[in-house]
Amino acid sequence: MRIATVPLDDRFVRLEPFEDGLKAEVQAALDCDSEAWAVMVAPAYGPHFEAWWTAALAAMTAGTRIAYAVRRLSDGAVVGTTSLYEINPAYRRCEIGSTFYRPEARGGPINPACKRLLLGHAFEAGAVRVEIITDAVNAQSQAAILKLGAKAEGVLRKHKITWTGRVRDTAVFAVTDDDWLEVRDGLDRRLAAFS
């Protein structure tokens, strides 16, 4: 499995791999809703942005992450970020995460469009498993992940410690290559409704 670091797009979004020219737009997108970062493992807004950006670029150089700016095509605005990360070619698996959207970009076609592109890119590269994890207290995120078609696999107790010091349980979801065609078709039907 080799997942290429390339832009991905459909009629709703263009996912652009991080590079220096995107930094200001990404920072502006992440600085809009500081309260939303309370349940995140690591913050990326305000004074935290520089360290987060540097870590994302370092992971990209190491080949363990592809971080993307999410550009909404209807107006050209960068409305958030998402990543393929924990990329493990030996096990042909990765995760989708580090996802954050501006409030006005939530609840419409942006998230399903991004997930459709990321899942397709991973499976076309030979992945057999793509995980999506979230904080076990984040019911809204869990509902969105299930709506994508990922299967719930359980909760990892005391799995991570958030930047606020809270010990976090993590809800684990996954899409396998066996699931992909059904998940893909469901996402395509869902996105067609936004036409």
Salt bridges, closest charged atoms under 4 A:
ASP9 OD2 - ARG14 NH1 3.01
GLU16 OE2 - ARG14 NE 3.66
GLU16 OE2 - ARG71 NE 2.65
GLU25 OE2 - ARG71 NH1 2.99
ASP33 OD2 - ARG106 NH2 3.02
GLU50 OE2 - LYS23 NZ 2.64
ASP75 OD2 - ARG72 NH2 2.80
GLU95 OE2 - ARG93 NH2 3.21
GLU104 OE2 - ARG72 NH2 3.96
GLU104 OE2 - ARG102 NE 3.01
GLU131 OE1 - ARG93 NH2 3.18
GLU131 OE2 - ARG129 NE 2.90
ASP135 OD2 - ARG166 NH2 2.36
GLU153 OE1 - ARG129 NH2 2.45
ASP179 OD1 - LYS151 NZ 3.85
ASP185 OD1 - ARG184 NH2 3.25
ASP188 OD1 - ARG116 NE 2.76
